[in-house]
């Protein structure tokens, strides 16, 4: 009869386990179109994720700055430390799957009043125990502990992907700031050349006035143009300092010696980097992969919460020695084995609420996962459009720059022979400067879009 009851109990427990079988994780379909806007060529989706930043950014000076940022940037250090923290948390959770083994020793000393003991019975006695192997183990029959371990592992992997995402963002940000610095250098050089040209023009006009060939109006006009150029140089110097300070912050510790770098117009654009299908390339972005790992962790936590409704089976065992005296402690062996099973009967709705909480957290994780993919799609689509538009803008800017340079040459030649006044030369100079500045801005925008596209496509770090 006792055996029948035991078999009935085991069968009932097995039936409970069958009713709460964990569900397989199914990755949600990406909520984005299957093609990019304005169809682009389809290439290997691994291209961007396998492209190392040293291959993508070829400027030696920029490479040295990126390398320093990866080593010294404080936010990068925090991200790396969080990975170690998550790994340790995973190790703690995973340890629950294994038995605990301890060595336990102790002594008991008891005294009893004489009027409470029988004749010949000692009124006091002692006992010494040394448990050489005290083992405690929860049988993970329903997978509760394994699911908690799986959730911790997914949390660790999510943190690792978040670190990689930040690393790629940092590389892109350093590159973008560096390109802005190069733009200020080029614009400042143009402003200084303009200031020198206007200083020479003022000197010529002053000499002409002394000889009776120029008027005060032309002198004041040339002086005003010179001071305007001088003010531009001072303003650009201030803006460059701000940009340099930002770059120093991103890098953390700027190396004392840096190799020579390339100029703004010498920087290469990796036009060969083209995206593949959205559903392939976006899922490889670190931020999307981090969101997926968080979703997997939420899914595992649901299974763990459901398994908490099932009986908990604990095995406790020990083997050691016991004696009434220390001198004979190792003469007598002692052991114990205490299996027990706990059925959750009433907990005030705590377990049900835990399942509800896990379910809603999964819903949140799904929404965050889909939002991350949609944001990634928008970023890539915007940058693809920008790259195409900026390429056309650059062609127009270069044509305009050449035309304005030719116009200036003609204006200077006409002014030399007295066909026109200085006003036409000054106007031509302004148009040349505007054309040069426009070309410089477009070039910087091209480089920044290139750096951002590397990040958006999940470039390899």
C-alpha positions, 0 to 999 in steps of 0.5 A: 500500500505504501508503494502504491501511494508513492507511485501515485504521488510520483505520477501526479508530480510528473503530470504537473510537470507535463502541464507546464512544459517550457515553450520554445523561444521564437524570434519575432519577425522584424517589423520593417520592409524587406527592401531599403528605400531606393533599392540598393545593391545586395551584398554579403550582410556580414561585410559591415560587421566583419570590417575592422575600424582600422580598415575602414578609417585609414587616417593614421592619426585618427587610428591612433585617437580611436585606439586611445579612446578604446583604452582610456574612455571612461564610459568604455571602461564602465561598459567593460566593467558591466560585462564582468559584473554580468558574467559574475552574476551569471556564474552565481546563478549557474552555481545553483544547479550544482550541489553545495558541499560543506564541512561542518563541525560542532559540539553540544554540552548539556546539563540536567538538574539532579532531581530530574534524572534517574539514579545512575544517569549522568546529570551532564553530558557532551557530544562532538560532531564533525560532518565531513561532507554535508551536501545540499541539492535541489533537484531541478526536475522542472527546469526552474533553476536551469531557466533562471541560469539561462536568463542570467546567461542571456543578461550577460550576453545582452551586456556584452552586446551593449558594450560592443554597441557602445564601442562602435558608437565611440569609434564613430563619434571619435571619427565624426569629431575628428572630421569636424576638427579637420573642417575647422582647420581647412576653413580657418586656412581659407579665412587666413588666406582671405584675410591676407588677400584683403590686407594686400588689397588694402595696402594697394588701395592706400598707396593709390589714395596717396597717389590720388587714384583711390577714394576714401570710400574704397579705403573704408570698404577694404578696411571693413572687409579685412576686419570681417575676415579677421573676426571670422578667423578669431571665431573659427579658432574658438569653435575649433578649441571647443571641438578639440576639447570634445575630442579630448573628452572622447579619447580620455587621454590623448597620446603625447605623440601622434602620427601625421594625419590626412587632410579633409579632402584626402580622407577616403570614402568607403563607397564599397560598403553597401548594405544587404537585405534589412532582415539580414543586416539589422539583426547583426547590429549589436544593439539589436542583438542586445535587445534580442538577448533581453527578450530571451531572458524575459522568455526564460523568466516566464518559464522559471516563474511557472515552474515555481508552482511545482513541488520543490525537491530537496536532497540533504545528506551528510557523512561524518563522525560523532562521539561524546569525547574529542579523544574518541571522535574519529571512532564512530561513523555517523550519516544522514539522508533527508530528502524532502518535497515542498508543495506550494499550497497558499502564498497569497497570490505571490506565484501567480503575480510573479508569472504575470510580472514575467509575462508583462516584462516579456511584452515590454521586451518584445516592444523594445526589440521591435522598436530597436529594429525600426530605429535601426532601419530608419538610421540606415535608410536615412544614411543611404539617402544622405550618402547618395544626396551628398555625392551629387551635392559634392559634384555641384560644389566642385563645379561651382568652386571652379567657376567662382575661381575663374570668375575671380581671375577675370575680375582681378584682371579687369581691375588691373587695367581699370575696367572695374573697381575693387568692389567687383573683386571683393564680390568675387572673393566672397563668392569664391570663399562661399564656394570653398566653404560650401565644398568643405561642408559637403565633404565633412558631411560625406565623411560624417555620414560614412562614419555614421553608416559604419555604426548603423550597419554594425561595423566590426570593432 
